[in-house]
Amino acid sequence: MRAVAGILVLAVAAGCQSPSRTQLNAEARCEPKLGLRHQCRVQLSDDARPLLGATVLLTADMPSMPLAHHVPPATCVAGEPPGSYMATLDFEMPGRWVLGIRITGPRTDYLTREVEIGRP
């Protein structure tokens, strides 16, 4: 009986392991449009292949002043090249900002990338 219970425990444990998944890669940059309004582009790849069909939400926070600013989140639209997602963010001041990249769709993840926002 113990042998059967031991085999059952091993079988259940093996079935509970999550499949190995590659880590998503994200590159982000923001280009000025007007003043502190910037067009931000995130390039997403999964195992060196562009991540297609994702829903991407960008948030922004200034690490030197956490939660002091309110930059409304922006939903990205797919762009070119494939795996590229873009949104416009209205930053409140120049400096170093952290973009929060919330990804849903074929993959679900949350990544952060730093961007430098210059003077308007």
N, C-alpha and C positions, 0 to 999 in steps of 0.2 A: 504494500500500500504506500509506504514512504517513497519507494522508487517512482511510482506513478505520480504522486504529488510533486516530487522534485522535477519530473519531466514537464508536468503541467505548469509549474512556476516558470521554468525556463522558456517554454513556448509562449506564455503570456508576456513575459519580459521582452522577448524578441519581437513580438508583435507590437509592443508599445513604443519602440524606438522610432523616432522621426527619421524620414529619409534624409540622406545628406543633401543639402542644397548649397549651391554656390552663393557667395556673398554678392549683393548688388553693388555696383560701382556707380558713383555719381560725381560728375564734374559740374560746377556751378559758376556762373559769372553774371554780373549785372552791368548793363550799359546805360548811361544817362540818356533820358529822353528830354526832360525839361525840369530844371531845378533839381529837386530830390526825387522826382519820379524816375524810376528805372525799369527797363525791360530786362527781366531776369530769365536766363535760359539754364535749364538743367539737362544734362546729357546722361541718360541712364543706360547701363549695360548689365547684362547678366551673363557671366562666363564669357566675356568679350563680345557678346552678341547684343545688338540694340534691344532694349526692353520696349516692346510694342503693346499698345492697347491698355496702358495703365491710366489710372486716374491719379493726378498729382496735385497736392495742395501745398502751397508755400506759406510759411509763416516767417516772421523776422523778429529777432530780439537782439538787443545790444548787451553783450556780456559785461561791459564795464558799468552798466546801469540796469541790472535785471528787473524786468517787469515795470520799468519806469515809462516805457513808450508803448503806444498802441498803434501798431501797423496792422490794418485789417488783413486777414488771410486772403489769398488769391488762388483760385483754381486755375491750373495751367491748361493750355491748349496744345495739342500735338503739333510739332513743326518739322522742319527739315534741318538736318538729316534725320533719318529714322532713329527713334529713341530720344529725340529732343522734345522738351516740353517748355513752354514759355508762359510767363504771366507778368503783369505790371504791378510793381509795389511802390507805394508812396512812403519813403523813409522820412523820418522826422528831423534827422540831423546827420551831418557827415560823421564818418568814423568806421570802426570795425563792427560788423553785424554778423550774426549767425542766422543762416537760413535753416529753417526746419523743413524737411522734405518728407511729407507723408504720402506714401505710395500704397495704392490699392489696385486691384485688378488681377492680372495674372500672378502677381507677387504682392505680398503685403510687407511693408517695412517702414521704418522711420530712420532717416539719416539726417545729419547736420553737416553744413559746410560753411566756412567763413568767407565773407566777401568784404571788400573795402569800398565804402561809398565816399566819393570825393565831395568837395565843396561845389555848390551849384554855380 
